Amino acid sequence: MDLQYKPAMPADKTKGIALIGAGEIVEACHLPAYRLAGFKVVGIYDQDSTRSERLAEQFEIGKTYRSLDELLSDPSVQVVDLAVPAKAQPALVKQASAAGKHLLCQKPLAETYEEALEIEAVCREAGIKAAVNQQMRWSPAIQASHTIIQRGWLGELLQATIAVNVRQDFANWSWLRETPTLEFMYHSIHYIDSIRYLFGDPECIFADGARFPGQSCAGETRTLLHMKLPGEARGLIQDNHNHIAGSDDWYATYRFEGTEGIVKGTNGSLYNYPIGREDTLSFFSKRIRSDYWFTPSLEGKWFPHAFMGTMGELMRAIEEDREPINSVKDNLKTLQIVFGAYRSISEDRPVYLAEFEGM
Ligand SMILES: NC(=O)c1ccc[n+]([C@@H]2O[C@H](COP(=O)([O-])OP(=O)(O)OC[C@H]3O[C@@H](n4cnc5c(N)ncnc54)[C@H](O)[C@@H]3O)[C@@H](O)[C@H]2O)c1
């Protein structure tokens, strides 16, 4: 039973990648994943050159650029991989797309919907391929669930539930601790994107966000998101980052249910982020056997293996001259849900995604 969950790779892995940003996520995930995939990283740039030099040495990257212009004028760079805080992203996208580089943007694409729309327009007008590093779609659990759903083994889709209850105080990211929009914007955005990928876009959402007494972060760290998905399907994301006991009680689970089957398991990366462990998955389908749960082992993890998926899909889209499935345009829908969640909290009401159309 091949669940075809490993990221598809481009035929040509020789396209030159240059990274902008040499922080935590690049060290923990981008570069390890590209090494696993065999992608060609030609250079790296960070406004703090000590960081780029350190990673260049650690990952044997040939060039450390002194400026953005130096990176953008390097003809061996075809793809620019952005890994900077969202505030810095719009300006970098404008410059890199004007230089004709294809782009893997970081998530969140932008901190306002207007900026995200502008990024989409800038990339479209520049005629480049632009994708977003919304990589949970390529985690083993979500890709395997996608295969199971596509094969019809769940029947009519009814319920998508992702539930997380862990301790993560965001101590490594001082800028994250200061942001007033934390959990939906920086974390549940992955679950939102994955549920969209599996179930389609919701018509309407209702959100709530809360804090933990005395927490060090400015933004919400406990959230609930209800989504009215197509037909009779509903989505629920519940996320708490303030678990008060030991990790043996933590959970990070998913469960996708339909009229004919159920797939369920754990998102391993959340148990000891960013090292994590393998995802788990089990499923049953009346269309195969109604008395048996299949429990295949999944190789690889959300972090870093899924990062091969986002970059691999962008490279495949360049090769095949089509839009990547994680395109900036597609990501606007994920962001409608994120910004809709904040609107829902502040106005204490359900928000229809149609409210964002025509903006
Ligand atoms: N895709 C994911 O799952 C995932 C996971 C974690 C973080 N992220 C995102 O990645 C981004 C970076 O996160 P991080 O954890 O590596 O943060 P970090 O603070 O460790 O690193 C950010 C780096 O960007 C550099 N930088 C900032 N502005 C720059 C600019 N204009 N030009 C060049 N360099 C610049 C900083 O000097 C720093 O080295 C954030 O947007 C974060 O949301 C994504």
The ligand as an SDF file (V2000), in Angstrom:
LIG
                    3D

 44 48  0  0  0  0  0  0  0  0999 V2000
    8.0230   27.6770    7.1460 N   0  0  0  0  0  0  0  0  0  0  0  0
    8.0260   27.4540    8.4460 C   0  0  0  0  0  0  0  0  0  0  0  0
    7.4710   26.4930    8.9370 O   0  0  0  0  0  0  0  0  0  0  0  0
    8.7230   28.4030    9.3540 C   0  0  0  0  0  0  0  0  0  0  0  0
    9.1610   28.0010   10.6290 C   0  0  0  0  0  0  0  0  0  0  0  0
    9.8350   28.9290   11.4270 C   0  0  0  0  0  0  0  0  0  0  0  0
    9.9970   30.2170   10.9630 C   0  0  0  0  0  0  0  0  0  0  0  0
    9.4970   30.5770    9.7350 N   0  0  0  0  0  0  0  0  0  0  0  0
    9.5940   31.9350    9.2290 C   0  0  0  0  0  0  0  0  0  0  0  0
   10.9230   32.1450    8.7690 O   0  0  0  0  0  0  0  0  0  0  0  0
   11.2740   33.4860    8.9720 C   0  0  0  0  0  0  0  0  0  0  0  0
   12.5960   33.5240    9.7210 C   0  0  0  0  0  0  0  0  0  0  0  0
   12.4460   32.8130   10.9270 O   0  0  0  0  0  0  0  0  0  0  0  0
   13.7140   32.3980   11.8030 P   0  0  0  0  0  0  0  0  0  0  0  0
   13.1860   31.5180   12.8610 O   0  0  0  0  0  0  0  0  0  0  0  0
   14.7970   31.8970   10.9390 O   0  0  0  0  0  0  0  0  0  0  0  0
   14.0900   33.8180   12.4160 O   0  0  0  0  0  0  0  0  0  0  0  0
   15.5190   34.3350   12.9120 P   0  0  0  0  0  0  0  0  0  0  0  0
   15.2130   35.5700   13.6680 O   0  0  0  0  0  0  0  0  0  0  0  0
   16.2900   33.2390   13.5350 O   0  0  0  0  0  0  0  0  0  0  0  0
   16.2690   34.7130   11.5310 O   0  0  0  0  0  0  0  0  0  0  0  0
   15.8610   35.7440   10.6720 C   0  0  0  0  0  0  0  0  0  0  0  0
   17.1110   36.2160    9.9290 C   0  0  0  0  0  0  0  0  0  0  0  0
   16.7050   37.1510    8.9210 O   0  0  0  0  0  0  0  0  0  0  0  0
   17.6940   38.1670    8.8630 C   0  0  0  0  0  0  0  0  0  0  0  0
   17.0760   39.3380    8.2080 N   0  0  0  0  0  0  0  0  0  0  0  0
   16.0390   40.0810    8.6640 C   0  0  0  0  0  0  0  0  0  0  0  0
   15.7330   41.0370    7.7530 N   0  0  0  0  0  0  0  0  0  0  0  0
   16.5880   40.8870    6.7170 C   0  0  0  0  0  0  0  0  0  0  0  0
   16.7680   41.5680    5.4940 C   0  0  0  0  0  0  0  0  0  0  0  0
   15.9920   42.5950    5.1380 N   0  0  0  0  0  0  0  0  0  0  0  0
   17.7610   41.1540    4.6670 N   0  0  0  0  0  0  0  0  0  0  0  0
   18.5620   40.1080    5.0130 C   0  0  0  0  0  0  0  0  0  0  0  0
   18.4390   39.4380    6.1660 N   0  0  0  0  0  0  0  0  0  0  0  0
   17.4650   39.8070    7.0130 C   0  0  0  0  0  0  0  0  0  0  0  0
   18.1040   38.3910   10.3150 C   0  0  0  0  0  0  0  0  0  0  0  0
   19.3480   39.0230   10.4150 O   0  0  0  0  0  0  0  0  0  0  0  0
   18.1210   36.9490   10.8300 C   0  0  0  0  0  0  0  0  0  0  0  0
   19.3760   36.3420   10.6940 O   0  0  0  0  0  0  0  0  0  0  0  0
   10.0800   34.1300    9.6970 C   0  0  0  0  0  0  0  0  0  0  0  0
    9.2450   34.7780    8.7750 O   0  0  0  0  0  0  0  0  0  0  0  0
    9.3370   32.9740   10.2750 C   0  0  0  0  0  0  0  0  0  0  0  0
    7.9400   33.2020   10.3480 O   0  0  0  0  0  0  0  0  0  0  0  0
    8.8910   29.6930    8.9420 C   0  0  0  0  0  0  0  0  0  0  0  0
  1  2  1  0
  2  3  2  0
  2  4  1  0
  4  5  1  0
  4 44  2  0
  5  6  2  0
  6  7  1  0
  7  8  2  0
  8  9  1  0
  8 44  1  0
  9 10  1  0
  9 42  1  0
 10 11  1  0
 11 12  1  0
 11 40  1  0
 12 13  1  0
 13 14  1  0
 14 15  2  0
 14 16  1  0
 14 17  1  0
 17 18  1  0
 18 19  2  0
 18 20  1  0
 18 21  1  0
 21 22  1  0
 22 23  1  0
 23 24  1  0
 23 38  1  0
 24 25  1  0
 25 26  1  0
 25 36  1  0
 26 27  1  0
 26 35  1  0
 27 28  2  0
 28 29  1  0
 29 30  1  0
 29 35  2  0
 30 31  1  0
 30 32  2  0
 32 33  1  0
 33 34  2  0
 34 35  1  0
 36 37  1  0
 36 38  1  0
 38 39  1  0
 40 41  1  0
 40 42  1  0
 42 43  1  0
M  CHG  2   8   1  16  -1
M  END
$$$$
